[in-house]
Amino acid sequence: MVIPQVNMVIPLLLLVLIGLASMKTGAQSVGIGVCYGRVANNLPPSEEVIDLYKANGIGRMRIYDPDQATLEALRGSNIELVIGVPNENIESIANSVSSATYWVQNNILNYSKDVKFRYIVVGNEIDPSNDPTSTFVLPAMLNINAALTSANLQHQIKVSTAIQMNLLGSSYPPSSGAFSTSSILYITPIVNFLVENEAPLLANVYTYFSYINDPKSIDLSFALFTSPNVKVRDEKNEYQNLFDATLGALYAALEKVGGANLKVVVSESGWPSHGDVGASVENAQIYHENLIKHVSVGTPNRPNQALETYLFAMFDENQKGPAETERYYGLFTPDKQLKYQISQLLKPSYSTNSSSSKSGGGSSESGGGSSESGGEMSYFTSSSPSESRAGVVVFILCFTLLFLYFV
């Protein structure tokens, strides 16, 4: 009968459409952001920086302090923001609830209707073995979170801190990863806070540093994601790149302090284009392109879980140091020229016709600022191969259902 067939086919088609939606969602762009450091005296104005983010499809930004010009420029941009509490401000915020409230009011609430805040990062790369500020990090996190809770924003904006990998006392093999004796008392209560508040831990991960510190033991290909073979076999996991092995050690360390299921956000990762061994434009391009593709599929410890990642950094910063490489991590030069293209991830809808700015911050002939064509190129949007496969699968299913219906 026709009616029963219709009643059966329509639900099946609905299931197919639901499946398409879920597959599409899983394949959509990974949350790739770029850190906007400003340790330089030759960078473009904030408005031009935001335009450059938008023109290149960069949907997330990390800044290290509540720079008011940047916050003003971000209004209405739809760019998700990770904002830092500078290390030098942590002690005062930890010691005074009113200071925390004031900080949140001035730098969050005053902008929250127009700026999409994602995380507040209390401190960056604080080392408890030699930095007395470490004793104030958790109290400052608690006070900032209390101020957010008073404004009913604690579910929308999460409070965390950003660590460096030297907090690990053991990292090889990855399954033996553990925090050092000097850092475990510091990190354990922070992990407990993050778990309780369903906030992620932010981690700065640089395979370049590991490589230059031990180039005899670490192949360049292992650090650049280009090794053709598995380099480390550890229990049930196999590691073909140093990035995965580093995160594997961090995950193992977190398990030992109550953070087995704690989300990790890679809050910095990059490769310098000049200044020392292995630092070149070619290697920087290879690293960033492979990193963006890789984080879309997860790591051996957490497969099929896209890893939120922030590339370091947007611009070369001429006042960083002391190492020369510190000044050459930018994806762009200060005059907004893209130093290299991440070719396999381009979405070529943006016209590279010449465009220039009238506000005095330099000009770009290939993608900086706005384009007369009105199009947009997304350098930093990585789509999974499953996206195209999803369309094929759905087409086949729909065709089969229609065939059964008419037969």
N, C-alpha and C positions, 0 to 999 in steps of 0.2 A: 504494500500500500504506500501511496505517496506521502501521506501525513506522518506515519511513523518514521519514514526515511528522513523527512525534514526535521522531525523532532530529534532524531539521532545525529544528523549531520551538523546541525547548528551548534549543539554543545561541543562537538568535536572541533569545529572550526574555532569556537571561542577558546578552547584549550590550546589550539595551535597559536592563536594570537597572543595568549598569555605567555606561552613558551617563547614566542618571538620577543616579547617585551622583556622577559627576564634575561634571555640570551643577549639582547641588545644592551641592556643595562650592564651586564657583566663585562661586555666588550668595550664599553665607552672609555673615554680617555682616563688614564690614570691621573691621580692628583699630583702633577708635577708643578712645583713652584720654583722660584728663583730668589735667592737671598740678595737683598739690596743693601750692601755695605757702603758706607760713605766716608771711609778713611782716605780722603783725597781732597784736593783743592781745585780740581778741574772737571767736576761732573756737571751734567746738565741740570737745569732747574727741575724741581719735583714734578711739575705739570708735564714736562716733556718725558720724564721717566715713566710716569703712569701711561702716557700715550704709547710709549715704546713697549711696555708690557702688553697693552691691549692690541697693538698692531701685530704682535708676534704670538698672540693667543696664549699668553702666560696668565693663568687664572689664579695663581697663588703667589704671595709675596711674604718674605720674612724680613723684618727690620729689627734692629738691635736696641733701639731706644724710641721713645714716643716723640719722634720728630714732628712738630706741629705742621710744618709745610707739607710733609708727606701725607699726614692724616687729612689735611684739607684737600689735597689733590686727589685722594682716594675716594672722596665723597661721590657716591653714585656710580662708581666704576665697576662694581660687582666683583672686584678682586678680593679674594679671601685673604685675610691678614693674620700673620703670626707676629706678635709684637713683644719686644723684650723689656724687662725691667733691668736696667744696667747694673752690673755688679756693684758699682759704687753707691747705689741707692738702696741696696738690699737691707743693710743694717738698720737704717732709719725706719723702713717699712716694717721690719720684723719687730721693732721695739715700740711701735705705735700704731694702734688700730686706726686712729684718726689720719695718720700719714698714708696708710693703705687706702682708706676711704677717699682721701683727697686725690691720690694718684689715679684711682679708678674713675672718680668723677671727672677729672680734667682730661684724661687720656682715653677713656673708654665711653663713659656715658655721654659725654659731650658730642660723640661722633657715632654712637651705636645705631642711630636711625638711618645713617647714610653709608656707614662703613661696615663691612662684614668681617667682624673679628672671629678668629678661629681658636687661637691659643694665646695665652699670656705666658711668656717664658721668663721665669724668675732666675736669672743668672745664666751665664754661658761659660761652659768649660771650667767650672770651679773645681780646683784640686784640693781635697781635704787634707792632703799630706803637707801642704805648705801655705794654704790660704785661710786665714782666720775667718773670712767671710762665710766659709762653709757652715759654721755653726748657726748662721742666721737664715740660711736658705729655706728650710722647712717652715720656721715661724713666719717668714715673709709670705710663703705660699699660702699658709693658713689664713693670714690676714687678708691677702688679696682675694682669696676664695670667699671669705666671709663678706667682704664688700660686694662681691658679685652676687652672693646669695641675697643680700639685703635689697639688691636691685632686681632680683628674680632672673638673673642671667647665668646662674651656675650650670644650667644644663646646655645652654647655648655656647658659652665660652669656657673652655677648660684651662686650668692652671697646671703648668708643668715646669720643668727645668731641662736644660740641654747639657748632656755630659760628653766627655771625650773618652776614647777607648783606653786611655792610660789608667782608668779606674780599675781595669781588669788586672788581676795579679797572675792569672793563668788564662791562656787562650789557645793552647795547642796540646792535644787535638781539640777541636771545637767543643766536643762533649764534656771536656774537663774545664770549660770556662768558669771562672769564679772571680769575684771581686777581691781586690787585695785587702790585706788586714788593715791598711790605713784608710780604706774607703768604705769598708762594709758597714761600719757604724753610721756613716754618713748616708749611704744610699738606701739601707734597709727601711728606715721610717719613711723616706721619700717614696719608695715603691709601695709601701702600705697605704700612704695617702693617695697615690695615683690609682691603685686598685679600688679603694673605697669610693673614690669620686669618678671612676670610669674615665679617667684621663690617660693619655698615652705618655710614655717616656720618650723624650727627644734625644737623639744620639747623633753626634757628628762623626761621620765615617769616611776616612781618607785612606784608600789603598796606596796612594802615592807615598805617604809618609812611611808606611811599612816597607815599601819597595826601596826607597832611598836609604833607609836605615839598615837594610840587610840585602843588598842587591845580589850577593853571591848565593843566597838561599832562596830568594823569591824571584821567579822569572817575571820579566816585564809583561809577558803574555798573560800570566796568572793575575796580575794587577789590572790589566786592561780588558778583561773578559774575552781574550782572544785565544786562550789555550785550547788546543784541539782535543786534549785528553783530560781525564779526571786526575787531579793532583793530590787530593786528600780523600782517603776512605776512612770513615769514622763511624763505627757501629752501623746503623742502617742508612746513613747519609753519605753521599758522594759530592765532593766540592770541586768544581771546575774553574772557580774564580775566587779570588781573595775576598771580594766583597761578601759573598755568601758565607765563607768560612769565618769572617770577622763577626757577622751577625749571628752565626751559629754559636760562637763563643759567648756573645752577649745574651742570647736566649738561654743558654745553659746556666750562666751566672744568675740571671733573673729567676730561674726556677728555684735556685738554692736560697733565695731570699723572699719567697712568697709571690713572685711575679710570673708564674708559669704561663698565664694567659694574658699578660699585660701587652697591650699594643705598643709597638715601637714605631716612631716616625723618624726617618732619616732627615735630620734638620739641616745638615750640611753634607755635601759630597761634591768633589770636583777634582780637577787636574790642571796644573799650571801649564801655560803655553811657552814659558821662557824662564831662564834663570839658573838651571842646574841640570844634573843628570836626568834624562828621561823627560824633561820638560820641553815640550815642543807643541806647535800648533797641531801637527798631525796626531800626536798622542792624546792631546786634549779633546780633539774631535772624536777620535775612536772611543775614548772613555765615556764621554757624555752620551754619544749615540747609543753605545751598548748599555749604559746604565739605564737610560730611559726605556729602552725596550725590555730590559731585564726585570725591572721592578714591576712591570705589568703582570708578570706571571708568578711572582713570589720567590721564595728561597727554598732550599731543600728542607729546612726545619718547619717552614710554614708555606707549603706549596699551594698554588691557586689562590693566594691571598695577596692582592695588589698592595704594594708597599708605598705609602705616602712619602714622597722624597722632595727635597729642596736642593737645587743645584747651587753651588757656590762658585762664582757670584755673578751678578749682573754686569758689573764693570771692573776693569782693571783699576786698582786703587794705589795711587802713586805715593801715598804716605804710610803704607804698611811696611813691615819689616820685622826683624832685621834681615831675614833671608830674602834674597832678590826674588825668588819665586812667589813670595807673598803678594807681590805687586802685579802678578800676571795670571790671576785666576778668572778674570772676567770673560764672559761670553761676548761682551761688547767692549769696544774701546770707548773712552770718555766722549768722543764725538759721535757716538751712537752707531758706529760701524760694527756689524756682526763679523767676528773674527774668523768664523768658519761655520759652514752649514751642517746641520744634522740631517743629512739628505734623505735618509730612509723614513723620516718622520714628517716630512713636509706635506702640507696640504696646499697645493699650488693654486690658491684662489686669490692670492694677494699680488697686486701689480707692483713691480719694483721700479716704477717711474720715479724720477727725481722728486724729492719733496724737501722743504726746508722750513725751519722754524723762524719766527720773527721775534722771539723773546730773548735772543742773544745767547742761547746755550749750545750753539753749534748746529750743524746741519747734517743730514744723512741722505745719501743718494740712493740707498737701497733698503728701504723699509723702515727707517727711523721716522717716528711721527706718523702723520696721516698721509694717505694716498689719494690722488685725485679720482682714482677709479672707485674708491669706496670699498674695495674688497679687503680681505684679511687673510694673512698667511699664518698658520699655526705651527711654529717650529717645535713647540713643546707639548704636543698632544699625541699620545701614543695609543694606538688602537690595536687590540688583540687580533691575531689572525682568525680567531673564532667568529669575529663579526661577519666576515664574508661567508664563512661556512654556515653561519646561522641562516642567512638568507637562502642559501641553496637548500638546506634541510627543510625550511618552511615551505619553499616552493614545491618540493617533492611531496610533502605531506598534504598540502592543499590540492595538488593535482590528483593524488591518490584518493582523497576523500570525494572530490568531485567525480572521479571516474566511478567509484563505488555507488555514488548517489544515482548517476544516470544509468548505470547497469542494473 
